[in-house]
């Protein structure tokens, strides 16, 4: 369904709202994040229902998104822009277990299983996200089968990706792990390159290694022309070389 038809449907549901176009764009964008439209195309009523439940949230760099100490609502979070760091406490330290990027969804699987979120989240940079409250999420799935089917495909895809990534890391040398992490976390450019917009401390924490060990390999990658290391970023210059390193 084209955006113009979705927008018309939402205007009908929200007559006189000047934010209808922006809201339906968010809803259409979320729909693309949670499954292939060819499997379960959304009708205008589905998109209108999704748009009516989305709550935009803006965070400054370093601000908490969810976790035991934030007092924030549980529910489903969809990252619109920016990066969110997921971490768990380990003694006196904090271990980074993942990073959410634009298009990533978090909170739906624990909500469906009736579990508490196992980690805390904070903004790495300025973040805009969309929030679905638990009751709204449950009602969307119950009343809109197309949304439920697309969300199911999204959950399955994310679980499969996590499984593949875990297998790829097990028993691999650190250069191969780092190459794989850079390839997975990069915002890819049309020319085939890409940029990982994460500080080295976060990359090191995601691999469970000391920062000097990570820095040594990054410098080696840079010396061979594979990457260019900047402030809180790593630009991928030779994706093919990194892919070979990941597979080595």
C-alpha positions as semicolon CSV with decimal commas, in nm:
position;residue;x (nm);y (nm);z (nm)
1;X;0,000;0,000;0,000
2;X;0,150;0,336;-0,098
3;X;0,226;0,600;0,165
4;X;-0,030;0,842;0,013
5;X;-0,313;0,590;0,065
6;X;-0,195;0,514;0,419
7;X;-0,183;0,887;0,490
8;X;-0,536;0,932;0,358
9;X;-0,657;0,650;0,581
10;X;-0,496;0,807;0,884
11;X;-0,639;1,150;0,804
12;X;-0,982;0,992;0,800
13;X;-0,917;0,844;1,145
14;X;-0,760;1,168;1,273
15;X;-0,944;1,447;1,096
16;X;-0,773;1,782;1,139
17;X;-0,447;1,646;1,280
18;X;-0,144;1,833;1,144
19;X;0,084;1,550;1,256
20;X;-0,093;1,281;1,053
21;X;0,165;1,266;0,776
22;X;0,460;1,239;1,015
23;X;0,281;0,980;1,227
24;X;0,186;0,761;0,933
25;X;0,543;0,782;0,802
26;X;0,658;0,645;1,138
27;X;0,397;0,370;1,115
28;X;0,495;0,278;0,759
29;X;0,861;0,274;0,862
30;X;0,787;0,045;1,160
31;X;0,590;-0,184;0,929
32;X;0,901;-0,224;0,712
33;X;1,108;-0,307;1,022
34;X;0,888;-0,597;1,130
35;X;0,857;-0,821;0,830
36;X;0,812;-0,846;0,455
37;X;0,497;-0,689;0,319
38;X;0,463;-0,964;0,057
39;X;0,403;-1,214;0,340
40;X;0,138;-1,010;0,517
41;X;0,043;-0,682;0,348
42;X;-0,102;-0,422;0,582
43;X;-0,438;-0,263;0,510
44;X;-0,497;0,109;0,581
45;X;-0,676;0,014;0,905
46;X;-0,367;-0,181;1,021
47;X;-0,137;0,115;0,960
48;X;-0,381;0,359;1,120
49;X;-0,397;0,137;1,431
50;X;-0,019;0,113;1,445
51;X;0,022;0,487;1,401
52;X;-0,231;0,561;1,675
53;X;-0,029;0,366;1,933
54;X;0,327;0,487;1,863
55;X;0,477;0,722;2,121
56;X;0,791;0,913;2,006
57;X;1,073;0,945;2,260
58;X;1,388;1,159;2,220
59;X;1,704;1,099;2,425
60;X;2,031;1,287;2,460
61;X;2,361;1,100;2,444
62;X;2,417;0,903;2,764
63;X;2,053;0,910;2,874
64;X;1,896;0,581;2,993
65;X;1,620;0,429;2,781
66;X;1,505;0,137;2,994
67;X;1,630;-0,069;3,285
68;X;1,566;-0,125;3,652
69;X;1,691;0,221;3,752
70;X;1,506;0,427;3,488
71;X;1,148;0,378;3,601
72;X;1,052;0,371;3,235
73;X;0,756;0,188;3,091
74;X;0,814;-0,166;2,973
75;X;0,690;-0,244;2,628
76;X;0,835;-0,240;2,279
77;X;1,099;0,005;2,161
78;X;1,182;0,070;1,794
79;X;1,495;0,275;1,721
80;X;1,423;0,551;1,467
81;X;1,767;0,717;1,469
82;X;2,086;0,695;1,673
83;X;2,239;0,404;1,863
84;X;2,141;0,242;2,194
85;X;2,383;0,037;2,404
86;X;2,257;-0,271;2,588
87;X;2,450;-0,375;2,897
88;X;2,439;-0,596;3,204
89;X;2,614;-0,559;3,537
90;X;2,906;-0,792;3,603
91;X;3,044;-0,731;3,949
92;X;3,160;-0,369;3,952
93;X;3,178;-0,355;3,576
94;X;2,923;-0,310;3,301
95;X;2,936;-0,551;3,008
96;X;2,798;-0,439;2,672
97;X;2,599;-0,721;2,513
98;X;2,468;-0,543;2,205
99;X;2,394;-0,220;2,025
100;X;2,060;-0,123;1,873
101;X;2,063;0,074;1,547
102;X;1,789;0,239;1,339
103;X;1,527;-0,021;1,254
104;X;1,606;-0,247;1,550
105;X;1,326;-0,362;1,780
106;X;1,366;-0,446;2,148
107;X;1,137;-0,553;2,430
108;X;0,882;-0,750;2,229
109;X;1,023;-1,097;2,298
110;X;1,045;-1,052;2,680
111;X;0,696;-0,901;2,672
112;X;0,551;-1,195;2,479
113;X;0,720;-1,441;2,717
114;X;0,626;-1,249;3,032
115;X;0,990;-1,189;3,126
116;X;1,171;-0,885;3,256
117;X;1,422;-0,720;3,024
118;X;1,759;-0,881;3,107
119;X;1,967;-0,567;3,043
120;X;1,966;-0,191;3,069
121;X;1,982;0,045;2,773
122;X;2,129;0,390;2,726
123;X;2,174;0,622;2,428
124;X;2,521;0,621;2,273
125;X;2,439;0,938;2,078
126;X;2,124;1,144;2,025
127;X;1,840;0,893;1,982
128;X;1,483;0,906;1,858
129;X;1,274;0,597;1,919
130;X;0,912;0,488;1,906
131;X;0,747;0,319;2,203
132;X;0,453;0,078;2,220
133;X;0,302;0,030;2,564
134;X;0,237;-0,334;2,663
135;X;-0,141;-0,306;2,646
136;X;-0,127;-0,134;2,305
137;X;0,111;-0,399;2,171
138;X;-0,110;-0,684;2,293
139;X;-0,419;-0,523;2,140
140;X;-0,244;-0,467;1,806
141;X;-0,150;-0,834;1,782
142;X;-0,495;-0,953;1,892
143;X;-0,698;-0,729;1,662
144;X;-0,476;-0,715;1,353
145;X;-0,364;-1,059;1,223
146;X;-0,148;-0,905;0,948
147;X;0,053;-0,709;1,206
148;X;0,081;-1,022;1,425
149;X;0,211;-1,229;1,134
150;X;0,466;-0,969;1,033
151;X;0,583;-0,931;1,393
152;X;0,623;-1,308;1,419
153;X;0,847;-1,310;1,111
154;X;1,052;-1,028;1,264
155;X;1,101;-1,221;1,589
156;X;1,203;-1,535;1,400
157;X;1,451;-1,344;1,184
158;X;1,613;-1,172;1,481
159;X;1,648;-1,499;1,672
160;X;1,802;-1,669;1,367
161;X;2,047;-1,380;1,320
162;X;2,151;-1,392;1,687
163;X;2,203;-1,768;1,661
164;X;2,418;-1,734;1,349
165;X;2,623;-1,456;1,507
166;X;2,688;-1,657;1,822
167;X;2,804;-1,958;1,620
168;X;3,030;-1,734;1,408
169;X;3,202;-1,598;1,721
170;X;3,261;-1,927;1,901
171;X;3,622;-2,035;1,883
172;X;3,721;-1,768;1,632
173;X;4,046;-1,570;1,664
174;X;4,003;-1,211;1,778
175;X;4,080;-1,052;1,434
176;X;3,805;-1,265;1,279
177;X;3,564;-1,170;1,558
178;X;3,643;-0,800;1,519
179;X;3,609;-0,812;1,140
180;X;3,270;-0,978;1,177
181;X;3,158;-0,726;1,438
182;X;3,258;-0,431;1,217
183;X;3,075;-0,577;0,919
184;X;2,763;-0,645;1,126
185;X;2,753;-0,306;1,299
186;X;2,838;-0,083;1,000
187;X;2,592;0,159;0,846
188;X;2,672;0,063;0,488
189;X;2,723;0,318;0,209
190;X;2,592;0,276;-0,146
191;X;2,953;0,252;-0,271
192;X;3,010;-0,065;-0,069
193;X;3,190;0,089;0,228
194;X;3,040;0,179;0,562
195;X;3,091;0,339;0,901
196;X;3,066;0,189;1,248
197;X;2,960;0,480;1,470
198;X;3,059;0,329;1,804
199;X;3,347;0,414;2,039
200;X;3,628;0,161;2,080
201;X;3,534;0,098;2,444
202;X;3,192;-0,024;2,325
203;X;3,343;-0,247;2,056
204;X;3,586;-0,392;2,310
205;X;3,305;-0,456;2,559
206;X;3,094;-0,627;2,292
207;X;3,380;-0,869;2,225
208;X;3,467;-0,909;2,593
209;X;3,829;-0,799;2,548
210;X;4,048;-0,523;2,688
211;X;4,055;-0,203;2,487
212;X;4,434;-0,221;2,418
213;X;4,385;-0,563;2,256
214;X;4,112;-0,424;2,033
215;X;4,315;-0,113;1,951
216;X;4,612;-0,325;1,842
217;X;4,402;-0,515;1,588
218;X;4,231;-0,199;1,466
219;X;4,570;-0,040;1,401
220;X;4,674;-0,351;1,211
221;X;4,356;-0,331;1,001
222;X;4,425;0,037;0,939
223;X;4,786;-0,027;0,839
224;X;4,666;-0,274;0,575
225;X;4,408;-0,029;0,443
226;X;4,105;-0,223;0,564
227;X;3,966;0,054;0,787
228;X;4,014;0,415;0,888
229;X;3,983;0,479;1,262
230;X;3,827;0,809;1,368
231;X;3,679;0,960;1,681
232;X;3,411;0,717;1,805
233;X;3,390;0,565;1,458
234;X;3,555;0,316;1,223
235;X;3,517;0,358;0,847
236;X;3,530;0,039;0,642
237;X;3,758;0,087;0,340
238;X;3,797;-0,271;0,217
239;X;3,486;-0,475;0,292
240;X;3,611;-0,773;0,090
241;X;3,930;-0,793;0,300
242;X;3,728;-0,782;0,621
243;X;3,500;-1,056;0,491
244;X;3,806;-1,274;0,420
245;X;3,937;-1,206;0,770
246;X;3,604;-1,298;0,923
247;X;3,603;-1,627;0,734
248;X;3,968;-1,712;0,804
